[in-house]
Amino acid sequence: MEPVFLPGDLRTRIVDLMKYHKISQADLAVKIGVTESTLNRFLTGKVEKLGHEQVLRLARTFQVSTDFLLGLTEIPDRKNYEISELGLSVEAAKNLYLGKVQPDVVNRLLESPRFAEVTYLIGQYLDDTLAEGYALQNQMMTTLRSMLMGAVRTDAAVQAAREVNRLKVPPYQADLTTIQNQFMAAVREVKQEVGNDLDAAKSLSKAVTQKMFTELTKGQDMQSPSITPEQIAQAVTSSVSGMDGVNLDALNQFGQAIQTFLESTLAPPASHTDEEPNQ
């Protein structure tokens, strides 16, 4: 449950945050680079203000914004971080800023506890932490197999050696399989949170199609309505022609493609003439 802080000045904020995070004056003084007596004098009103550097260190220590510390907002969350604080490279930050990756997707994944575990697993994969363990295990299996095969070759010894050999795992296979499974599980969980609009899209498409059919068959005998491929293509393109950003040339080409497809699909089969008599 997120904490609720009442309005207050810098002194009030520091006291409230110390209570919430259960941190002593002595520990906080060390973290922000002042003596305990200096911090105490400020909190008791004997000193009017703290230095700018100390306010910034307070914000980093408590993971809140400087605006919150100074009483300018009741929301403690920080909104601005230095690239170095986030651990991002300049290129990674640039990709986010330029929209080369989708920020919404990145946000949802970073908020996922399972994805946090995925990043940990990827880190182990990259530095060979798990691979070294599997390589050592495989070496032990190889040694054990050699010992079994070097002994009297009974059927039982040969079978045991085969079983040992089957226990060997390619060093990186386990890493990649675990990462893949965890990553896909994270994506599925994010998808469940987002939900989907498939049913709504289907209903909308059905409604649009029914309206289109009604307009095309208006005034006709509904027992045997007549609709040409050209009419269908025109109705489809007309339904989207007024939308913002529509490329009319591309839309016309799309309409022509629909008409051609329908003409070829709905064309009656060619009649077959009687076979020519043998010459």
C-alpha positions as CSV (number, residue, x, y, z in Angstrom):
1,M,0.0,0.0,0.0
2,E,1.4,3.4,-1.0
3,P,2.1,5.8,1.9
4,V,0.0,8.9,2.2
5,F,1.9,12.1,3.2
6,L,0.3,15.2,4.6
7,P,1.3,18.6,3.3
8,G,4.5,19.9,4.9
9,D,7.8,21.7,4.5
10,L,11.3,20.1,4.1
11,R,11.7,19.4,7.8
12,T,8.3,17.6,8.0
13,R,9.0,15.6,4.9
14,I,12.4,14.4,6.2
15,V,10.9,13.4,9.6
16,D,8.0,11.6,7.9
17,L,10.3,9.8,5.4
18,M,12.7,8.8,8.2
19,K,9.8,7.2,10.1
20,Y,8.4,5.5,6.9
21,H,11.8,4.0,5.9
22,K,12.8,3.4,9.5
23,I,16.2,5.2,9.2
24,S,17.9,7.0,12.1
25,Q,19.3,10.5,12.0
26,A,22.8,9.1,12.3
27,D,22.4,6.9,9.2
28,L,20.7,9.6,7.2
29,A,23.4,12.1,8.0
30,V,26.0,9.7,6.6
31,K,24.0,9.2,3.4
32,I,23.6,12.9,2.7
33,G,27.1,13.9,3.7
34,V,26.6,15.9,6.9
35,T,27.3,15.4,10.5
36,E,24.5,14.1,12.7
37,S,24.6,17.4,14.7
38,T,24.1,19.4,11.5
39,L,21.1,17.4,10.5
40,N,19.7,17.6,14.1
41,R,20.1,21.4,14.2
42,F,18.1,21.6,10.9
43,L,15.3,19.3,12.0
44,T,15.0,21.2,15.3
45,G,14.9,24.6,13.6
46,K,18.2,25.9,14.8
47,V,19.5,26.0,11.2
48,E,17.2,27.5,8.6
49,K,18.2,25.4,5.5
50,L,20.2,22.6,4.1
51,G,22.5,22.9,1.1
52,H,21.3,22.1,-2.4
53,E,23.5,19.1,-2.6
54,Q,22.0,17.7,0.6
55,V,18.5,18.1,-0.8
56,L,19.5,16.2,-3.9
57,R,21.0,13.4,-1.8
58,L,17.9,13.3,0.3
59,A,15.8,12.8,-2.9
60,R,18.1,10.0,-4.0
61,T,18.1,8.3,-0.6
62,F,14.4,8.3,-0.2
63,Q,13.7,7.9,-4.0
64,V,11.4,10.9,-4.1
65,S,11.3,14.1,-6.1
66,T,12.9,17.3,-4.8
67,D,9.5,19.0,-5.4
68,F,8.0,16.5,-2.9
69,L,10.7,17.2,-0.4
70,L,10.2,21.0,-0.7
71,G,6.4,20.6,-0.2
72,L,5.5,21.6,-3.8
73,T,3.6,18.4,-4.4
74,E,2.0,15.7,-2.4
75,I,3.1,13.0,-4.8
76,P,6.5,11.5,-3.7
77,D,7.4,9.7,-7.0
78,R,10.3,11.0,-8.9
79,K,9.6,11.9,-12.5
80,N,13.1,12.8,-13.8
81,Y,16.2,10.7,-13.5
82,E,19.7,11.1,-14.8
83,I,20.6,8.5,-17.5
84,S,23.5,7.4,-15.3
85,E,21.1,6.8,-12.3
86,L,18.9,4.5,-14.4
87,G,21.9,2.6,-15.7
88,L,21.0,3.3,-19.3
89,S,23.5,3.8,-22.0
90,V,23.2,7.0,-24.1
91,E,22.2,4.9,-27.1
92,A,19.5,3.1,-25.1
93,A,18.1,6.4,-23.8
94,K,18.2,7.9,-27.4
95,N,16.2,4.9,-28.7
96,L,13.5,5.6,-26.1
97,Y,13.5,9.3,-26.8
98,L,13.3,8.9,-30.6
99,G,10.6,6.3,-30.4
100,K,12.7,3.5,-31.9
101,V,11.2,1.3,-29.2
102,Q,7.7,1.5,-27.8
103,P,7.9,3.2,-24.4
104,D,4.5,1.7,-23.4
105,V,5.8,-1.8,-24.0
106,V,9.0,-1.1,-22.2
107,N,7.1,0.3,-19.2
108,R,4.8,-2.6,-18.9
109,L,7.7,-5.1,-19.1
110,L,9.8,-3.2,-16.5
111,E,6.8,-3.1,-14.2
112,S,6.5,-6.9,-14.4
113,P,8.1,-8.9,-11.5
114,R,8.6,-11.8,-13.8
115,F,10.4,-9.7,-16.4
116,A,12.8,-8.5,-13.6
117,E,13.6,-12.2,-13.1
118,V,14.2,-12.6,-16.8
119,T,16.8,-9.8,-16.8
120,Y,18.6,-11.6,-14.0
121,L,18.6,-14.8,-15.9
122,I,19.9,-13.1,-19.0
123,G,22.7,-11.6,-16.9
124,Q,23.6,-15.0,-15.8
125,Y,23.5,-16.3,-19.4
126,L,25.8,-13.4,-20.6
127,D,28.4,-13.9,-17.9
128,D,28.3,-17.8,-18.1
129,T,27.3,-18.2,-14.5
130,L,24.9,-21.1,-15.2
131,A,26.8,-22.4,-18.2
132,E,29.9,-23.0,-16.1
133,G,27.9,-25.0,-13.6
134,Y,26.4,-27.2,-16.4
135,A,29.9,-27.6,-18.0
136,L,31.2,-28.8,-14.7
137,Q,28.3,-31.1,-14.3
138,N,28.8,-32.5,-17.8
139,Q,32.5,-33.1,-17.1
140,M,31.6,-35.1,-14.0
141,M,29.1,-37.1,-16.1
142,T,31.8,-37.8,-18.7
143,T,34.2,-38.9,-16.0
144,L,31.6,-41.2,-14.4
145,R,30.7,-42.7,-17.8
146,S,34.4,-43.4,-18.4
147,M,34.7,-45.1,-15.1
148,L,31.6,-47.3,-15.8
149,M,32.8,-48.2,-19.3
150,G,36.3,-48.9,-18.0
151,A,35.1,-51.4,-15.5
152,V,33.9,-54.9,-16.4
153,R,31.5,-54.3,-19.3
154,T,28.4,-56.0,-18.0
155,D,25.1,-55.1,-19.5
156,A,24.2,-53.2,-16.3
157,A,27.4,-51.2,-16.5
158,V,26.8,-50.3,-20.2
159,Q,23.2,-49.3,-19.5
160,A,24.3,-47.2,-16.5
161,A,26.9,-45.4,-18.7
162,R,24.2,-44.6,-21.3
163,E,21.9,-43.2,-18.6
164,V,24.7,-41.0,-17.3
165,N,25.5,-39.8,-20.8
166,R,21.9,-38.8,-21.3
167,L,22.0,-36.6,-18.2
168,K,24.5,-34.3,-19.9
169,V,23.0,-30.9,-20.9
170,P,24.5,-28.5,-23.5
171,P,25.8,-25.6,-21.4
172,Y,23.7,-22.9,-22.9
173,Q,20.5,-24.9,-23.7
174,A,19.1,-24.8,-20.2
175,D,19.8,-21.0,-19.9
176,L,18.0,-20.2,-23.2
177,T,15.1,-22.5,-22.5
178,T,14.5,-21.0,-19.1
179,I,14.9,-17.4,-20.4
180,Q,12.5,-18.1,-23.3
181,N,9.9,-19.7,-21.0
182,Q,10.1,-16.9,-18.4
183,F,10.0,-14.1,-21.0
184,M,7.0,-15.6,-22.8
185,A,5.2,-16.0,-19.4
186,A,6.0,-12.3,-18.7
187,V,4.5,-11.2,-22.1
188,R,1.4,-13.3,-21.5
189,E,0.9,-11.8,-18.1
190,V,1.3,-8.3,-19.5
191,K,-1.2,-9.2,-22.3
192,Q,-3.7,-10.3,-19.6
193,E,-3.4,-7.0,-17.8
194,V,-3.8,-5.1,-21.1
195,G,-6.8,-7.2,-22.2
196,N,-7.8,-7.3,-25.9
197,D,-10.4,-5.7,-28.1
198,L,-10.9,-8.7,-30.5
199,D,-14.6,-9.1,-29.5
200,A,-15.2,-5.4,-29.9
201,A,-13.4,-5.4,-33.3
202,K,-15.5,-8.4,-34.5
203,S,-18.7,-6.7,-33.4
204,L,-17.7,-3.5,-35.1
205,S,-16.8,-5.3,-38.3
206,K,-20.1,-7.2,-38.2
207,A,-22.0,-4.0,-37.8
208,V,-20.2,-2.2,-40.6
209,T,-20.7,-5.2,-42.9
210,Q,-24.4,-5.4,-42.1
211,K,-24.8,-1.7,-42.8
212,M,-22.9,-1.9,-46.0
213,F,-25.0,-4.9,-47.2
214,T,-28.2,-3.0,-46.3
215,E,-27.1,0.0,-48.4
216,L,-26.0,-2.1,-51.3
217,T,-29.3,-4.0,-51.5
218,K,-31.6,-1.1,-50.8
219,G,-34.7,-1.4,-53.0
220,Q,-33.8,-4.8,-54.2
221,D,-35.6,-8.1,-53.9
222,M,-34.0,-9.6,-50.8
223,Q,-34.7,-13.1,-52.0
224,S,-32.2,-12.7,-54.8
225,P,-30.2,-9.4,-54.3
226,S,-27.7,-8.4,-56.9
227,I,-24.4,-6.9,-55.8
228,T,-21.4,-6.5,-58.2
229,P,-17.7,-6.8,-57.2
230,E,-17.3,-3.1,-58.2
231,Q,-20.1,-2.1,-55.8
232,I,-18.5,-4.1,-52.9
233,A,-15.0,-2.6,-53.6
234,Q,-16.5,0.9,-53.7
235,A,-18.4,0.4,-50.5
236,V,-15.3,-0.9,-48.7
237,T,-13.1,2.0,-49.8
238,S,-15.8,4.6,-49.1
239,S,-16.1,3.4,-45.5
240,V,-12.5,4.5,-44.7
241,S,-11.8,7.2,-47.3
242,G,-12.8,10.0,-44.8
243,M,-10.4,8.9,-42.1
244,D,-7.4,11.0,-41.2
245,G,-4.1,10.0,-42.8
246,V,-5.6,7.8,-45.5
247,N,-3.5,7.6,-48.7
248,L,-6.1,7.9,-51.4
249,D,-3.8,6.5,-54.1
250,A,-3.1,3.4,-52.0
251,L,-6.8,3.2,-51.1
252,N,-7.8,3.2,-54.8
253,Q,-5.2,0.5,-55.5
254,F,-6.6,-1.5,-52.6
255,G,-10.2,-1.1,-54.0
256,Q,-9.1,-2.3,-57.4
257,A,-7.4,-5.3,-55.9
258,I,-10.6,-6.2,-54.0
259,Q,-12.6,-5.9,-57.2
260,T,-10.2,-8.0,-59.2
261,F,-10.2,-10.7,-56.5
262,L,-14.0,-10.8,-56.3
263,E,-14.4,-10.9,-60.1
264,S,-12.0,-13.9,-60.3
265,T,-13.5,-15.6,-57.3
266,L,-17.2,-15.1,-58.2
267,A,-16.8,-15.7,-62.0
268,P,-18.8,-18.7,-63.2
269,P,-16.8,-21.7,-64.1
270,A,-16.0,-21.9,-67.8
271,S,-18.2,-24.4,-69.7
272,H,-16.5,-27.4,-71.1
273,T,-17.2,-28.3,-74.7
274,D,-17.6,-31.9,-75.8
275,E,-14.4,-33.7,-76.4
276,E,-13.2,-33.5,-79.9
277,P,-13.6,-36.7,-81.9
278,N,-10.6,-38.7,-82.5
279,Q,-8.8,-37.6,-85.7
